[in-house]
Amino acid sequence: MKYTFWRSLIAVVVGNAVYFTLDRFLPPAAQHQPFQLDWGLAVDAWICLVCYGLIRLIQ
């Protein structure tokens, strides 16, 4: 259980760093607007899931 927490935390931090680095290059629909539920959140979550999968694949 301890390793799962750290993997998830690393995936979220790295995924958010990647998303906010690429945010200005994404189409307007994929950019997150503060305090709103939008497609930007879905794109961010998807990037975090990809990072988690890559971490699991490496281990």
C-alpha positions in Angstrom: 0.0 0.0 0.0 2.9 2.3 0.7 4.3 2.0 -2.8 0.9 2.6 -4.4 0.6 5.9 -2.6 4.1 7.1 -3.7 3.5 5.9 -7.3 0.2 7.8 -7.4 1.7 10.9 -5.9 4.6 10.9 -8.4 2.2 10.3 -11.3 0.0 13.3 -10.3 3.0 15.6 -9.8 4.7 14.7 -13.0 1.4 14.6 -14.9 0.4 18.1 -13.8 3.9 19.4 -14.6 3.6 18.0 -18.1 0.1 19.4 -18.5 0.8 22.9 -17.3 4.0 22.9 -19.4 2.0 22.0 -22.6 -1.1 24.0 -21.6 -0.4 27.0 -23.8 0.1 24.8 -26.8 -3.2 22.9 -26.4 -6.3 24.0 -28.3 -8.6 26.3 -26.3 -11.1 23.5 -25.5 -8.3 21.5 -23.8 -7.1 24.4 -21.7 -8.3 24.4 -18.1 -10.2 27.5 -16.9 -9.9 28.0 -13.1 -12.9 27.1 -10.9 -14.7 25.3 -13.8 -15.3 21.7 -14.8 -14.1 21.5 -18.3 -12.2 19.3 -20.8 -8.9 20.6 -19.5 -9.4 18.6 -16.3 -10.1 15.5 -18.4 -6.9 16.0 -20.4 -5.0 16.6 -17.2 -6.4 13.4 -15.6 -5.6 11.4 -18.8 -1.9 12.6 -18.7 -1.7 11.6 -15.0 -3.1 8.2 -15.8 -0.5 7.8 -18.6 2.3 8.8 -16.2 1.0 6.2 -13.7 0.9 3.5 -16.4 4.5 4.4 -17.4 5.7 4.2 -13.8 4.0 0.8 -13.4 5.6 -0.3 -16.7 9.0 0.7 -15.6 8.7 -1.2 -12.3 
